[in-house]
Amino acid sequence: QVQLVESGGGLVQAGGSLRLSCAASGRTFYRYDMGWFRQAPGKEREFVAAVSWNAGSTYYADSAKGRFTISRVNAKNTVYLQMNSLEPEDTAVYYCAAEFSAGPPRSRWNDYRYWGQGTQVTVSS
């Protein structure tokens, strides 16, 4: 089992940047694929990005391609989401998620068992 804690959210103007962090507990972080999801008010939770256990593979939603970068440092038990060129449509609660590695990184929220509490990102126009 792994516990996840997100940080780095906040208020930013359109065009700005934020870097989200997700710190994981435990000694087996390297065994997990990691994902970032987001949920805006009144909308379903949606996939943003995922990274494989060894950072060898990454996968992005179309809305994130070219603007967001997912990365991880296993020695620090941490996964990051660098978000650039933010738009008001990116406003949401961002969650990190973990699941034991089993093939390519996954994009469905119900493929992940472990979740953080979320961090709010607000982009003003």
Secondary structure by P-SEA (a helix, b strand, c coil): cbbbbbcbbbbbcccbbbbbbbbbbccccccbbbbbbbbcccccccccccccccccbbbbcccccccbbbbbcccccbbbbbbcccccccccbbbbbbcccccccccccccccccccbbbbbbcc
